[in-house]
C-alpha cells in the first residue's frame, strides 16, 4: 500500500470499512455521572446525577461524550506507555493548537484552515497527517472530525427496554485543601446510581486501522478488569464497571473472507476465522468470540510500530 493510499483512512471522503462494538456496562459500585455543580431545580440533593426524559421517565444515563472522554484519556496513557508522542486532547491543547517552526510559527489549525480556504484539501490532509498525533487522528481535533463515535448509554432491562434504576444518596463533607481538615459547615449530598444497573452502549468507528482498533479494544478490556472507572468520585470507590455481552461487527472494502485487511502501510491483517460469521453483509462475533476478536486486535496494537 502506497503512502498516498495510507492517507485514505484519515480522510472522511472515502469509505474503507465500518466497525461497531455493542455491549452493556454494568456498574459494580455506585456510579455518578453528574449534572454539574448547580443541581436541577427539581433536585433535592446538592450533586444530582445526570438524567434524560425518555418515554415519560426521567432516567440516569451516561452521555456518549463522557464515554469518549474516558476512551481518549486511557488511549493517551496507553500510547505514551508505548513511546508515542500524543497530545493531551483537552480544549486548546490538541495538536491543532500547537505552533510549528516549519509552518512559520503558526498553529496547525491556522495552517490547515488556510489550505482549505485555498481549496487545497489534499494539502490540508497531508499536513494534518504529518503533524497531528494518533489520538487526534482517531478521536478528532478542531476542524477534524473523529473517526469514532460513542452512543449515549441508557439503563435497560432484559428486553432491551429503557427503565428507571435505583438511585441512592450519600452525605459527604468538603475538605479544606489548605489544612486537610473538614470544612466547617460544608456538608453536601451526592446522588448516585445503585450497583447493578445495565447501560447499553455502542461504539462506532469508520476506517480505523487494525492497530487503532486495538487501542480501543485494550481500553474496553481495562474497563472490564476494573483498571479504569467511569464518572465522578472515583477516589471514593465509585465508577467500577464490567462489560457484558459484547458484539463485534465489521463490514466494508477491507473486510474479506473473515479477515480484517490492513488499512494503511504498517497495519497488520487480522484473521477472524472460527470466531466470526457473516450475515446481512456484516462480519459478526458475540460474547466470548467477540472478546477473542478484541484480544487479537489488542495484540496488533501491542506489536505495531509507527513507521
PyMOL commands that set and color helices and strands:
alter all, ss='L'
color gray80, all
select helices_A, chain A and resi 3-6+64-81+95-97+101-103+108-117+121-131+134-139+210-224+234-236+287-303
alter helices_A, ss='H'
color red, helices_A
select strands_A, chain A and resi 17-27+51-54+57-62+99-100+106-107+148-150+153-155+167-175+182-193+198-206+241-252+255-256+259-260+270-271+277-279+282-286
alter strands_A, ss='S'
color yellow, strands_A
deselect
rebuild
show_as cartoon
